[in-house]
Amino acid sequence: MCMSPLMPSDALCCYIFLGLALETMAGQSLWPGDPIPCRDDLARAAQKYFNKTGWAAEVGVYQGRFAAQNMRHWTGRYFMIDAWAHRPFDDSSDKNFPQAEHEENLRQARARVRFARGRGWPIRGFSLDVAQRFADGSLDWVFIDALHVYEATLRDLEAWYPKVRVGGLVSGDDYGDATDMEWMSTSRFESGVSRCLGFGTTTPSDVGWGTMRAVNQFAREHGHQLFVTYFLDCHSYPAWYFVKG
Ligand SMILES: C[S@@+](CC[C@H](N)C(=O)[O-])C[C@H]1O[C@@H](n2cnc3c(N)ncnc32)[C@H](O)[C@@H]1O
């Protein structure tokens, strides 16, 4: 009888055991389908390949357009986490509106997911506080899209990554950076984006994005192969994603 691969009692059994273990390890972080073109396709991939606990979370929801889009494909519960609050402590101007505007955004977000009849769960609160209310491994899928400066993105990753089950989908928006990266300078990114879109949108240097740095660093440190969407027909910027192996 072979109790575990580490305590072999018969050679054949342990050979099979080791084979399975290696296969699982090698396969854990593999992306299961075709690469994702644009962020609106993530929900279909999440639904097809990752729906086990039936729980997903979007961190940073704004007016709920992306949440509503996702909930047309994702059949489970969808937590919508946003402070919907002015952040006086925050230097960034990024979506740091006066309170009245946040109230209107929350109203719109609620209205947009009403069609899903209770599957959408808006939670008003700061990302790191709300993360603590979720059990580790409880989510199939997280989409991180709150504050995009380096420190905040890294803190969100650290807070939400444990909440995703092993084999779940970790993803987020706006893969760009106000710092020149190994292969991509900020000016190249910005001219590429505006060339594609043909109109002025917020750029990484406008609001000091550090998403690319934070996500690259986090994925590398945790041994995950990082993927980035390759088509901008649904949104102005690439999204990022990896499987929590
Ligand atoms: C880029 S918008 C989200 C857009 C949305 N995901 C979409 O695609 O339609 C960022 C949102 O994050 C929220 N936010 C910023 N910092 C936050 C924090 N620390 N905790 C929770 N929400 C935050 C803002 O209120 C804003 O609504």
The ligand as an SDF file (V2000), in Angstrom:
LIG
                    3D

 27 29  0  0  0  0  0  0  0  0999 V2000
  -11.5720   52.2440  -12.5870 C   0  0  0  0  0  0  0  0  0  0  0  0
  -13.0120   52.4020  -11.6040 S   0  0  0  0  0  0  0  0  0  0  0  0
  -13.7490   50.8210  -11.7550 C   0  0  0  0  0  0  0  0  0  0  0  0
  -14.3270   50.5790  -13.1160 C   0  0  0  0  0  0  0  0  0  0  0  0
  -15.1340   49.3220  -13.2560 C   0  0  0  0  0  0  0  0  0  0  0  0
  -14.4040   48.1460  -12.8450 N   0  0  0  0  0  0  0  0  0  0  0  0
  -15.5650   49.1620  -14.6930 C   0  0  0  0  0  0  0  0  0  0  0  0
  -14.8230   48.5190  -15.4500 O   0  0  0  0  0  0  0  0  0  0  0  0
  -16.6140   49.7050  -15.0840 O   0  0  0  0  0  0  0  0  0  0  0  0
  -12.3050   52.4080  -10.0220 C   0  0  0  0  0  0  0  0  0  0  0  0
  -13.2750   52.3720   -8.8560 C   0  0  0  0  0  0  0  0  0  0  0  0
  -12.5240   51.9820   -7.7230 O   0  0  0  0  0  0  0  0  0  0  0  0
  -13.0120   52.6100   -6.5810 C   0  0  0  0  0  0  0  0  0  0  0  0
  -11.9340   52.6160   -5.5750 N   0  0  0  0  0  0  0  0  0  0  0  0
  -10.7620   53.2970   -5.5950 C   0  0  0  0  0  0  0  0  0  0  0  0
  -10.0250   52.9940   -4.5270 N   0  0  0  0  0  0  0  0  0  0  0  0
  -10.7340   52.0820   -3.8100 C   0  0  0  0  0  0  0  0  0  0  0  0
  -10.5050   51.3650   -2.6030 C   0  0  0  0  0  0  0  0  0  0  0  0
   -9.3580   51.5140   -1.9200 N   0  0  0  0  0  0  0  0  0  0  0  0
  -11.4400   50.5140   -2.1700 N   0  0  0  0  0  0  0  0  0  0  0  0
  -12.5980   50.3360   -2.8690 C   0  0  0  0  0  0  0  0  0  0  0  0
  -12.8690   50.9860   -4.0110 N   0  0  0  0  0  0  0  0  0  0  0  0
  -11.9500   51.8480   -4.4880 C   0  0  0  0  0  0  0  0  0  0  0  0
  -13.4620   53.9830   -7.0510 C   0  0  0  0  0  0  0  0  0  0  0  0
  -14.4920   54.4670   -6.2110 O   0  0  0  0  0  0  0  0  0  0  0  0
  -13.9370   53.7050   -8.4910 C   0  0  0  0  0  0  0  0  0  0  0  0
  -15.3280   53.5810   -8.5530 O   0  0  0  0  0  0  0  0  0  0  0  0
  1  2  1  0
  2  3  1  0
  2 10  1  0
  3  4  1  0
  4  5  1  0
  5  6  1  0
  5  7  1  0
  7  8  2  0
  7  9  1  0
 10 11  1  0
 11 12  1  0
 11 26  1  0
 12 13  1  0
 13 14  1  0
 13 24  1  0
 14 15  1  0
 14 23  1  0
 15 16  2  0
 16 17  1  0
 17 18  1  0
 17 23  2  0
 18 19  1  0
 18 20  2  0
 20 21  1  0
 21 22  2  0
 22 23  1  0
 24 25  1  0
 24 26  1  0
 26 27  1  0
M  CHG  2   2   1   9  -1
M  END
$$$$
